[in-house]
Amino acid sequence: MIKTNGQTVLYIITAEEREELKALLPEQQNIGVLADASALSEMSESSLSTLIESTTTMIAQHQALRYRAIAELNRRRRPSDDIPALLAATLNIGRDQARRLVDEADALVNRLPRTLELLDCGLVDDSKAAAVCKSTADLSDDDARAVDTALEDRLPNKADEHKVRRAANYEADKADPERHARRAAQRSDARKVTVTQHRATRSSSLFIRNCEPSRIAAAYERIDQVARQLKISTETRSMDELRADVALNLLLAKRKRRSNPHRRFPVSGCDDTRRATRQSRTDRKPKDPARLAQEEPVMTSPTGEVPQPRTGEQPVQHSPGGS
């Protein structure tokens, strides 16, 4: 077996291994295993096309067989958590990828038997089967089987895994209409900021994930508003570049110190927005009545008596800072 970057390119096996595989795989017409790769140069174009089609079916059958083997191994060692580590060492892949393989194998064998049968027949590949597993991961066993039955006649006609995922999500929404609300609540609890390094371009990307759509829309609107103010006739940067620069400048801008009221932020054009945001944040901050009573200055007359309001006037309300 020849491997390139973890992907199987061509099967070159011995006669004994071929006989063992024939005992496990269903018989298919015009499917064979090459014993010598040099025979490819002597084949016609039609024979090569037939070989490509047949080997694609054979690879799908091998993938189904691998899923069944992983599920059986996981069943035998289910109390332990060493199956992903064992697969990672055997297949030379990462621990997370090995864990995904275990989850997909368990789902296909126990929850999605019809999708596994399509993989056995070579009508879908492992990427399409994995897309169905991912779309039905948050469903109950009964709902997952209902989606599996509904997709049985539709999966072979899907060209790629993206169309399979859309069809699987549609059927999953029909089976469990409340799944989106549950997933939204789970994502809201998993808010985070991530940084991705791009070594090829020597750049980085900053992502704010799983936040409320209204807050993200408000943040983008503010960034876009400042960027449009900076887009003048002499500006050579595009709007996308301006938005990126403005977003970084807003994140890196330091707060104004109380001891230096004349200090300015590095990004111009957003003073009114910043003051309005600071004022709304101050209004939302809870205030301690006992502390305000101690800090509030008392207006007294020169004689030391507190002036009383005149008839028909309201008492004067003092702010915490006084004026």
Protein Blocks (a to p, Z undefined) as FASTA:
>chain_A
ZZeehiafbdcddfklmmmmmmmpccdehiacdfbfklmmmpcfklmmmmmmmmmmmmmm
mmmmmmmmmmmmmmmmmmpcklmmmmmmmnopafklmmmmmmmmmmmmmmmmmlmmmmmn
opacfklmmmmmmmmmmpcfklmmmmmmmmmmmmmmpmblklmmmmmmmmmmmmmmmlmm
mmmmmmmmmgccdddddfknopaddddehiafklmmmmmmmmmmmmmmmmcfklmbdfkl
mmmmmmmmmmmpccddfklmkbccfbghilmmmmmmmmmmmmmpccdfklmmmmpccddd
fkopacdddehiacddddfkoZZ
